[in-house]
Amino acid sequence: MGKIIGIDLGTTNSCVAVMEGGQPTVIANTEGARTTPSVVAFTKTGERLVGEPAKRQAVTNADRTIASIKRHMGTDYKVTIDDKRYTPQEISAMILQKLKADAEAYLGEKVTEAVITVPAYFTDAQRQATKDAGKIAGLNILRIINEPTSAALAYGLDNGMAQKVLVYDLGGGTFDVSVIDIGDNVIEVLATSGDNHLGGDDFDERIVNYLVEQFKISDGINLSKDVSAMQRLREEAEKAKKELSSSVTTNINLPFIAMSKDGPHHIDITLSRQTFNELTADLVDRTITPVENALHDAGLSKTDINMVLLVGGSTRIPAVADKVRQLMGKEPSRNLNPDECVALGAAVQGGKLGNQLQAGSAASEIILMDVTPMSLSIETMGGIASRLIERNTTIPTRHSQIFTTAGNFQTSVDIKVFQGERKFTRDNKLLGNFRLNGIKRAMAGVPQIEVTFDIDVNGIVNVSAKDLGTGREQSITITSSSNMTEEEIAKARWEAEIYSKQDEAYQSFIDIREDAVRTLNEANNALAANKKVWDKDKKKNVKTQIGHLGKLISKAPIDKLNEEKAASLHEAAEAVREALR
């Protein structure tokens, strides 16, 4: 069996890890970074970019660049590029393909199996969509594991003492909080809560909105309808947010952000941490209720918690850490890298599933016990949500309950499955439905219909209904209308494989361009350093070759690269290097 990788498929950035020498190890991507931006772009020439190359060209190609697709998993949202519509699963699969390729390059072998993490508060439809994305990318998803649980697994490796840990996970697009009991080689999730629409993206958006308003006041121009300007604002907002984690002020400088009859307009604003905190105070406060709910469901008080573990890049925001400190009455732990710990935990779980852990090691002995994040019910008369499984029930789990008919001589019943905590089904999320036919004719209340909910280790729900009188049975694996059929997945996988070959070729074009840019910079530095040393002819030759290379680079932006331009860049870079000798 080949290596099983662990993947943190994040809203903003993704990370992949693997077990090596008994320890989980983060795999750097081909760009040399330990995390990969969860960004996909399609160039005007039909090429596909994933990760850092996609992010770099976002401003010049904003309407063909897709970010934060994770927020749309499990919905019917689609992205249209060149008359082709892409599901969130397909876009996510492109990111997974990139991570898979990076892992294969690192390991020197084919990778076919993975453990993928999801927010603890992901619905069944979102979990199923994540599995579908894995299939399209050519990965067999052995296990879906909740992100806070995965982080706790990484933490628990080196902290074997019995303790109760609160994992506070604020990522780019989602927020989760889990209460976890670590002890006796068992990591047990006691309760989980969260918000699937709260994360770093929302903090960025507050800065963007602030800049738009300030510019409207100062220059009288509304930037919100300018796609390219808004992309520049988002990039600067993200940078400003990060800078304010270590500085009390940051300068946002965007020249030529707009044009008018008066000429070009620029943004030059100093943003203070205090102003940022005021803009985002309500977002930070939104994390309080899930924390309190998780503690309540776990039957614990704040004083029962031994450790608060911060996970997710957005926990670097000082106001977030301050809120956690205030809320829990203790200093949160920063023992783990918040960007990497989720992938590390997933790698541990992968190693365990593949029997690839060293016998007797801490990792090999650990048992994970996770929970279902939301209650599951069926609709009964009057639109009542009759619960079969309560939230925070340990999974895998199976539960059956007997129901009956509401009308005389009823020969069929509709089974509607809902997820949520409200009393009436109209206020909960419909996961799926099916019909049980062939019920023996009888007066209302006589037939006995056994409904069974079966939740597997991935949190995927299977529901069956059986008429105990006739033995007739019907069942479904819960999917939503937004999820893809097996045929659609197979077609998307075939397209992904075709694209994969294109991606490899295009990556080589990008590498050649980056080499050309490096060569140009080195040549300019060498020319400046040796202008009094080199003779007239050499200086002239170097200047000529530099000028030629510079023109080619300017005519070959990342989104317009092709084989011909790459070859010209390579040839020109070689000519510069030859001139420097």
PyMOL commands that set and color helices and strands:
alter all, ss='L'
color gray80, all
select helices_A, chain A and resi 52-56+62-64+69-72+88-107+124-136+147-156+200-219+223-225+227-243+273-285+288-298+302-304+313-316+318-328+341-353+362-365+425-427+486-529+536-554+558-560+563-580
alter helices_A, ss='H'
color red, helices_A
select strands_A, chain A and resi 4-8+13-20+23-26+36-37+39-42+48-50+65-67+79-81+84-86+113-118+140-146+163-170+175-183+186-195+249-260+263-272+307-311+367-371+376-380+384-389+394-395+397-403+412-419+429-437+449-455+461-467+473-477
alter strands_A, ss='S'
color yellow, strands_A
deselect
rebuild
show_as cartoon
